[in-house]
Amino acid sequence: MPQPDPRGLLALAYEQARRGLAEGGVPIGAALVDADGAVLGAGCNGNVQHGDFLLHAETVAIGDAGALSDYAGTTLVTTMTPCWYCSGLVRFLGIGAVVVGDSESWSDEALDWLESAGVATTRLHDRACVDIFADWLATNPDVWSTLPSSAGGRKDGPG
């Protein structure tokens, strides 16, 4: 059976990032899909609009999927490189693959770690994902600087 197109999957996550932006939040989106590309869960970063620093797009998408008996055949698609918190959840659950749109705006050390642990990773270097975050960051640096982050993850300074 052919694998779903990573760029087509990324469109699902990008739609979530746009939703987060429209809600006044950080424009990062994610989706968890099965081996056929069917959406199991999707979500956007909710740090700002819900006042909860644990609501990363990836954790929201995984939570939206609900508990699965096996995550090995799933793919987490995200508009930005996962932080250590989200990467740890990928490892904890045994998610089989991660597709990333923007691996420029955040350190990809955690993505390298996932890859070294056998998680299939795809970096798409998608300009739309880079731009939506860069545009938001240019007008919201104060918001970004107040959010907790993984040590060393930010490319704009210490976490």
N, C-alpha and C positions, 0 to 999 in steps of 0.2 A: 504494500500500500504506500503511495507517495506521501512524503511528509508535507505538512502545510507550509506555505510560503512565509518565511520569516517577516518579510515586509508587509504582507497582508495581516499577519498577526499583530505587528507593531501598530497598525492603524487602530486596532481595538484599544491599545494602551494610550495612544495619542488622543483618542476621543475622550478618554477618562481625564487626561491632563488638561484638555480644554474645558471639561466640566469643572475641574478643580479651580482653574483660573476664573471661570465665570462665577464661582461661588466666593471668590475673593481669597482663594488659597494658593499654595505653592503648586505650580503646574507640573506635577509629576503624576503619571498614571500607570496602571499595571493591569494585567489580566492573567488568570491562570487558565490554561487550556488543556484539553486532553490530547491524545496522540493524533486524533483526526482534526484538531483545531477547533473543536466545539468549546465554547466558553463555559467554564465551570464557575468562575467568579471574576469580578472586575471591581476596580475602585481607584480613587484618587487620594492623594495626600490630604489628610484632614487636620494637620497641625494647627493651622491658623483658624479656619472656620469652625472647628469643633473644640479648639483649645486643648487638644490632647496630643502631646509630642510623640506618643506611641503609634499614632495613626499614619504610618507610612503607606504609600500607595500599594506596595507589595503585600504588607500585612493585611491591609483592607481587602485586597483581591483574594488572598488566601482564605481569610475569614469568611468572605462572601461565598466562597465555594463550599464551606462547611467541611466537616470532618470526612476524609476519604480513607478507605482501608489501605490504599497503596498510592503513593505519589510518584513512583518511579517513572511512569509513563506520561507525566504531566510536564508542561513547559510554562515557566513564568516569563511573561513578556513585560518589559518595563521601559519607560521612556528614558530613564537615567540609570547609570550603573548602581546596583544595590550597595547600600552601606553595609557595615559589618553586622549590624542588628538584623537586617533583612537577609543577608547572606547566611548568617547563623541559622535562621529559620529554614532556609532552603536546605541546608545540610541536615538539620534536625529532622525535617520531614522526609528527606530523601527525594526531593524534586529532581527530575532527571535532566532538565535543560533550562537554560536561561538565555533569553534574547534581549539585547539591550540596544536602544536607539542612540542614546548619547553617552559615550564613554569618555568625553572630553571634560565635562564640567565637574566631575567628581573623580577622585582617585579610583583606579580600577584594581587596586591591590586585592580587595575582597573577591573580585571577579576572578583574578588570577588564582586565588586560594581555592575557589570553587572548582575551577578547571583542574587544578592539581589533585583535587579529591575525586575526580572522575565525572563531574557535572559537565555536560556539553554546553559550551558557551558560544554565543554568536554576537559579535559587535558589529552593528550595522552602520555606525557613523552617520546617522540620519540628520541632515541639516535642519529639518523642521523641529526635531526634538531638541537640538542644541539651541536653536533660535528662540523657541518658546520660553525656555528657562532663562537664557541670557537676557532676553527682553524684560522678563519679569524681574530678574535680579537687578538690572540697571535701575529700575524704579522702586525696588523694595529691599535695598541692601540692609536696612535697619531691621526688617522682619527676619531675613535670613540669618543675620548675625545673632539674633536672640534665641534661635532654635538649637536645642542640644544636638550634637553630632558626634559621630565616631571620631576618635582621636586620629588626627592626620588625614581625615577624609576629604575635607574641603580644599579646594584649590585656591580659595581666597584668603587663606590664613588658618590659624589653629582652630580646632573644633572647640 
